[in-house]
Amino acid sequence: MYQDQINAYFDDPARRQQLVEAISRLVRIRSVREEAQPGMPFGPGPAAALAEGLKLAEELGFSVKNYDNYVGAVDFNDQETQLHILCHLDVVGEGTGWTVTEPYEPIEVDGMLYGRGTDDDKGPVAAVLLAMQAVRDLGVPLKKNVRLLLGTDEESGSEDIAYYYSKEPYAPCTFSPDGEFPVINLEKGSYKPVFTKTWAAESATPRVKELHGGFRINVLPPEAECVVAGLSAEAAQPYCDKAAGETGVIYVLTERGDDLHILCKGKGAHASTPEEGVNAITGLIHLLCALPLAKVGSTAALHALNALFPHGDCAGKALGIAQADEMSGPLTLAFSLLELNDTGLSGQFDSRVPVCANEENCKAAAEAAFAKFGFTAEGGMQAPHYTPADTPLVSTLLKCYEQYSGRKGECLAIGGGTYVHDIPGGVAFGCAMPGFNGNMHGADEHTCIADQLTAAKIFAQAIIDLCG
């Protein structure tokens, strides 16, 4: 029921414009987590985005509640809540390499809306709000309430949702448009240890004095840089030319007195899909291990890292943790953070582990590999999330997806953790259509406006079917 009315509602050109304007209002706010301030647990950016999101909802006529700037709630009616829809308004840092527009200056090009958060997850926020508006405007009677939850810390650990559910109960049904269609019912677990190594300061040259790579654990680093003492650009250039051909990265050399600054440019990607990017950290290490460096502590440590994380190894083979199963696929690994100075280093990788992974074949194996090179590694594993495909929620969502997309619905397993990872019975549902790559977490992030409108139709039908 209601398919013809829903299609007509969203096929109105005014609805497209409303969607673009709503997304753009949210994207213009830089909502990256920063240091907490009074009343702002994740800093001023996420709090400002939440205020704007709740303002949008109020303008549409819905009642809202702010849970101490952790989460905002938008209610359809005052009945018992049957459905939670989880979205988030925080974003990852802007990174570098944007070409179509600046990260917080949304622009439409060829049916795509560009800007940080358009795909993850401000576009879906607008789609859900318009879906709720459609159900109300069409006069569909709902016996139960749907509550949209607007979070502010999905990208940095989901403290927001943990806070909300410490105060409110779970709903009978929960989905999050923080993934892709059709339905994601299996999310891999994760293993993200911090590893360290120290050594005595030495003055021999050429040596790496410092190295900085990456800006967030769940982003494959698009850039990394280092300072090499006692090496000229002329001497280093032939090595750079050879390494560039081997790695696919770009090296930029700048002399600063007796020091050589090396900037390595790769390609960012989400840590759950490292094969879609080019890792600047491992690309830089690859080069440094080819240079004629002095035999000092930093040099030995870099050669150890090159052995443990050779450039292009996205499966953890060298670390000894590569594995896969039929249900959830292979383990993926992204070496995403590294800091090095004259006396030591600290790094971290982000691995998404299949159901078959456990403490022995993953955590213990990695720790043993690190120990061979004198590193220490600390950090535990997060379990996978799985909701059976035969639940009423999943079957209803798949039916709604097929109804408006014209495609076959099926359940998917992914490496990225979504907003429902720790919510019993929850699934990810949209907003990306199969095959679409909005460069989430990377430069020139974008969303397809037509797909977001289709998603809004699907969400409207899902709200009706689950709450009517």
C-alpha positions in Angstrom: 0.0 0.0 0.0 0.9 3.7 -0.5 3.5 3.0 -3.2 1.9 5.2 -5.8 1.5 8.1 -3.3 5.1 7.8 -2.0 6.5 7.8 -5.6 4.4 10.8 -6.5 5.5 12.6 -3.4 9.2 12.2 -4.0 9.0 12.7 -7.7 8.0 16.3 -7.1 11.0 18.5 -8.1 10.4 20.5 -4.9 11.2 17.5 -2.9 14.6 17.1 -4.6 15.4 20.7 -3.9 14.4 20.3 -0.3 16.7 17.3 0.1 19.7 19.1 -1.4 19.1 22.1 0.8 18.8 20.0 4.0 22.0 18.0 3.3 23.8 21.2 2.4 22.8 22.9 5.7 24.3 20.0 7.6 27.5 19.7 5.5 28.4 23.3 6.0 29.1 22.6 9.6 32.5 21.1 10.4 31.4 18.4 12.9 34.7 16.6 13.6 35.2 15.5 17.1 37.5 17.7 19.2 38.2 18.3 22.9 35.2 18.3 25.1 33.8 21.6 26.3 31.2 22.3 29.0 27.9 20.9 27.6 29.7 19.7 24.5 31.1 16.2 25.1 32.6 15.9 21.6 33.5 19.6 21.0 31.6 22.5 19.4 31.4 21.0 15.9 29.3 18.0 16.6 27.1 20.0 19.0 26.5 22.6 16.3 25.6 19.9 13.7 23.2 18.4 16.2 21.5 21.7 16.9 21.0 22.2 13.1 19.7 18.7 12.7 17.1 19.2 15.4 16.2 22.5 14.0 15.5 20.9 10.6 13.3 18.4 12.3 11.4 21.1 14.3 10.9 23.1 11.0 9.2 20.0 9.7 6.9 19.9 12.6 8.3 17.0 14.7 9.0 17.0 18.4 12.6 16.7 19.4 14.7 16.0 22.5 18.5 16.7 23.1 20.2 14.1 25.2 23.0 16.4 26.6 24.5 16.9 23.1 25.3 13.2 22.8 22.2 12.3 20.8 19.2 14.1 19.5 15.8 12.3 19.2 13.1 13.1 16.6 9.7 11.5 17.3 6.9 11.0 14.7 4.2 10.7 17.3 3.6 10.1 21.0 2.8 6.4 20.7 4.9 3.5 22.0 8.2 3.4 20.0 8.5 0.5 17.7 11.4 1.6 15.5 14.7 3.4 16.0 16.5 4.7 13.0 20.1 5.6 13.8 22.0 8.3 11.9 25.0 10.4 12.8 26.0 14.0 12.3 29.7 13.8 13.1 32.2 13.3 10.3 35.9 12.3 9.8 38.5 15.0 9.2 38.6 16.6 5.8 42.0 15.2 4.8 43.6 16.5 1.6 43.3 16.1 -2.1 39.8 17.7 -2.6 39.4 18.9 -6.2 35.6 19.4 -6.9 34.9 21.7 -3.9 36.1 22.5 -0.4 35.0 19.9 2.2 32.4 22.1 3.8 31.2 24.0 0.7 28.6 21.6 -0.7 28.1 21.7 -4.5 26.1 19.7 -7.0 27.8 18.4 -10.1 26.1 16.0 -12.6 23.5 14.8 -10.1 26.1 14.3 -7.3 26.3 16.4 -4.2 29.9 16.8 -3.0 31.1 17.6 0.5 32.3 16.0 3.7 29.4 14.0 5.2 27.2 14.0 2.1 27.5 10.2 2.0 28.4 9.4 5.6 26.0 10.3 7.2 24.4 13.7 6.7 22.8 12.7 3.4 21.0 9.8 5.1 19.8 12.1 7.9 18.0 14.3 5.4 16.6 11.3 3.6 15.1 9.9 6.8 13.6 13.3 7.8 11.9 13.6 4.4 10.7 10.0 4.7 9.0 10.9 8.1 7.6 14.0 6.5 6.2 12.0 3.6 4.4 9.6 5.9 2.9 12.4 7.9 1.9 14.5 4.8 0.3 11.5 3.1 -1.9 11.1 6.2 -0.8 7.5 6.9 -2.0 6.5 10.4 0.7 4.9 12.5 -0.1 2.9 15.6 3.5 3.0 16.9 6.2 5.7 16.9 9.4 5.9 14.9 12.2 7.7 16.6 15.1 9.0 14.6 18.3 9.2 16.6 20.9 11.7 15.6 24.3 10.8 17.0 27.5 12.8 17.3 30.3 10.3 17.8 29.9 7.4 15.4 33.3 8.0 13.8 35.2 8.1 17.1 33.8 5.2 19.2 30.0 5.7 19.5 30.1 7.0 23.0 27.0 8.9 22.0 24.8 5.9 21.4 26.1 4.1 24.5 25.1 7.2 26.5 21.6 7.2 25.0 21.0 3.6 25.6 22.1 4.0 29.2 19.1 6.2 29.6 16.5 4.7 27.2 15.5 1.2 26.2 16.2 -0.5 22.9 13.4 -0.5 20.4 11.9 -3.7 19.1 13.3 -2.8 15.7 16.4 -0.9 14.8 18.1 0.0 11.5 20.8 2.4 10.5 21.3 4.0 7.1 25.0 4.1 7.8 26.0 1.5 5.2 24.5 0.3 2.0 21.5 -1.5 0.5 20.1 -4.1 0.5 20.6 -5.1 4.2 23.8 -5.5 6.1 23.2 -8.2 8.8 26.8 -9.2 9.5 29.6 -6.9 10.4 33.1 -8.1 11.0 34.8 -7.8 14.4 37.9 -5.6 14.8 41.4 -5.7 16.2 43.1 -2.3 16.5 46.2 -2.7 18.7 48.7 0.1 19.5 52.3 -1.0 19.0 55.5 0.7 20.3 59.2 0.4 20.2 62.0 2.5 21.8 65.7 2.9 21.3 68.6 5.1 22.4 69.1 8.5 20.7 71.9 8.5 18.1 73.5 11.2 16.0 74.8 9.2 13.0 73.5 10.3 9.6 71.7 9.8 7.3 68.9 8.9 9.7 65.1 9.5 10.1 64.6 12.1 12.8 60.9 12.1 12.8 57.9 10.7 10.9 54.2 11.5 11.0 51.5 9.5 9.2 47.7 9.3 9.3 45.0 11.3 11.1 42.4 8.8 12.1 42.5 5.0 12.9 39.6 4.2 10.5 41.0 6.0 7.5 43.7 4.6 5.3 46.3 7.5 5.4 46.5 9.6 2.2 49.7 11.4 3.4 52.7 10.7 5.5 55.9 12.8 6.0 59.3 12.5 7.5 62.5 14.4 8.1 65.8 12.7 7.2 69.0 14.3 8.6 72.1 14.4 6.5 70.6 13.5 3.1 70.3 15.7 0.0 67.4 15.7 -2.4 69.7 15.0 -5.3 70.9 11.8 -3.5 67.4 10.7 -2.6 65.7 11.4 -6.0 66.7 8.2 -7.8 65.4 6.1 -4.9 62.1 8.1 -5.0 61.7 7.5 -8.7 62.2 3.8 -8.3 59.9 3.5 -5.2 57.2 5.6 -6.9 57.0 3.0 -9.7 56.8 0.2 -7.2 54.2 1.7 -4.8 52.0 4.1 -6.8 52.6 6.9 -4.4 54.1 10.4 -5.0 57.2 11.7 -3.2 57.8 15.4 -2.7 61.3 16.4 -1.6 62.2 19.7 0.2 65.6 20.5 1.6 65.7 22.4 4.9 69.3 23.1 5.8 71.0 19.7 6.4 67.6 18.0 6.6 65.5 16.5 3.9 61.7 16.7 4.2 59.9 13.9 2.4 56.1 14.1 1.8 54.5 10.9 0.6 51.1 11.3 -1.1 48.9 8.2 -1.5 45.1 7.8 -1.7 42.8 7.7 1.3 40.1 5.1 1.8 38.0 3.7 4.6 40.0 1.3 6.7 37.5 -1.5 6.1 38.3 -1.3 2.3 42.1 -0.6 2.3 42.4 -2.1 -1.2 40.5 0.9 -2.6 43.3 3.3 -1.5 47.1 3.7 -1.6 48.7 3.7 1.9 51.0 6.7 2.3 52.6 5.3 5.5 53.7 2.0 4.0 54.7 3.8 0.8 57.0 6.1 2.8 58.5 3.2 4.8 59.1 1.4 1.5 61.2 4.3 0.3 63.0 4.8 3.6 64.1 1.1 3.7 65.7 1.6 0.2 67.7 4.7 1.2 71.3 4.4 2.4 70.5 5.2 6.0 72.9 4.8 9.0 72.5 1.7 11.1 70.7 3.3 14.0 67.6 2.5 16.0 65.1 4.2 13.8 66.5 2.5 10.7 66.1 -0.9 12.3 62.6 -0.1 13.4 61.6 1.0 9.9 62.9 -2.2 8.4 61.0 -4.2 10.9 57.8 -2.3 10.0 58.5 -2.9 6.4 58.7 -6.6 7.1 55.5 -6.6 9.1 53.5 -4.3 6.9 54.9 -4.5 3.3 53.3 -2.0 1.0 50.2 -3.5 -0.6 49.5 -6.2 2.0 45.9 -5.5 3.0 45.3 -8.9 4.4 47.8 -9.2 7.3 49.8 -11.9 5.6 53.2 -10.7 6.7 51.9 -10.2 10.2 50.7 -13.8 10.3 47.0 -13.1 10.8 45.5 -13.5 7.3 42.3 -15.6 7.4 38.8 -15.8 5.9 35.5 -17.7 6.2 32.6 -18.1 3.9 30.1 -16.2 6.0 32.1 -12.9 6.5 35.0 -13.0 4.0 38.7 -12.2 4.5 40.4 -10.2 7.2 41.5 -6.8 6.1 44.2 -4.6 7.5 45.0 -0.9 7.3 48.2 0.5 8.8 46.7 3.9 9.6 48.7 5.7 12.3 52.4 6.2 12.9 54.5 8.6 14.9 58.3 8.3 15.1 61.1 10.4 16.7 64.8 10.0 17.7 64.0 7.6 20.5 61.0 5.5 19.6 57.7 5.0 17.7 54.1 4.4 18.2 51.7 3.1 15.6 48.3 1.5 15.2 46.5 -0.6 12.6 42.9 -1.2 11.9 42.0 -4.8 11.0 38.4 -6.0 10.4 38.3 -9.7 11.4 35.9 -12.4 10.2 33.8 -14.6 12.4 36.5 -17.3 12.4 39.0 -14.9 14.1 39.8 -15.4 17.7 42.3 -14.5 20.4 44.7 -17.2 19.4 44.8 -16.9 15.6 44.6 -13.1 15.5 45.7 -11.3 18.7 48.2 -13.7 20.0 49.6 -14.3 16.5 50.1 -10.6 15.9 51.7 -10.0 19.3 54.1 -12.9 18.6 55.1 -11.3 15.3 55.7 -7.9 16.9 57.8 -9.5 19.7 60.2 -11.0 17.2 61.3 -7.4 16.3 61.2 -6.1 19.9 57.9 -4.3 19.7 55.1 -4.4 22.3 51.5 -4.5 21.2 48.4 -3.7 23.3 44.7 -3.9 22.6 41.8 -6.3 22.5 39.4 -7.5 19.9 35.8 -6.5 19.3 33.3 -9.3 18.4 31.4 -9.5 15.1 27.7 -8.5 14.9 25.2 -10.8 13.4 21.4 -10.6 12.9 19.8 -13.7 11.3 18.4 -13.1 7.8 15.0 -14.7 8.7 13.9 -12.1 11.2 10.7 -10.1 10.6 12.7 -6.9 10.5 15.1 -8.1 7.8 12.3 -9.6 5.6 10.3 -6.4 5.8 13.3 -4.2 4.9 14.2 -6.4 2.0 10.6 -6.2 0.7 10.7 -2.4 0.9 14.0 -2.2 -0.9 12.8 -4.5 -3.7 9.6 -2.5 -4.0 11.2 0.8 -4.8 14.6 -0.1 -6.2 13.5 -2.8 -8.6 16.5 -4.9 -7.6 16.7 -8.2 -5.8 17.1 -7.9 -2.0 19.8 -9.9 -0.1 21.8 -9.8 3.0 25.4 -8.6 3.0 28.4 -9.0 5.2 30.9 -6.1 5.5 34.1 -5.2 7.2 33.1 -1.7 8.4 31.3 -1.5 11.7 28.1 0.4 11.4 26.1 2.3 14.1 24.2 -0.9 15.1 27.2 -3.0 15.8 26.4 -3.2 19.5 22.6 -3.1 19.3 20.9 -6.5 19.5 18.9 -7.4 16.4 19.9 -4.2 14.6 20.9 -4.0 10.9 22.3 -1.5 8.5 19.9 -0.5 5.7 21.1 2.0 3.1 21.7 4.6 2.0 24.2 3.7 -0.7 22.9 1.7 -3.6 24.9 -1.4 -4.8 28.0 -0.5 -6.7 28.0 3.2 -5.7 31.2 4.5 -4.3 30.9 8.0 -2.7 34.5 8.1 -1.6 33.4 8.0 2.0 36.2 9.3 4.3 38.2 10.3 1.3 38.6 13.5 -0.8 35.6 14.6 -2.9 33.1 12.6 -0.9 29.8 12.7 -2.6 26.3 11.2 -2.7 23.9 10.6 -5.6 20.8 12.8 -5.2 18.6 10.4 -7.1 19.7 7.5 -4.9 19.0 9.5 -1.7 15.4 10.2 -3.0 14.9 6.5 -3.7 16.2 5.8 -0.2 13.7 8.2 1.2 10.9 6.3 -0.5 12.2 3.0 0.8 12.4 4.4 4.4 8.9 5.9 4.2 7.5 2.5 3.2 9.6 0.8 5.9 8.2 3.2 8.6 4.6 2.4 7.4 5.1 -1.3 7.4 6.9 -1.5 10.7 4.9 1.1 12.7 1.5 1.1 10.9 
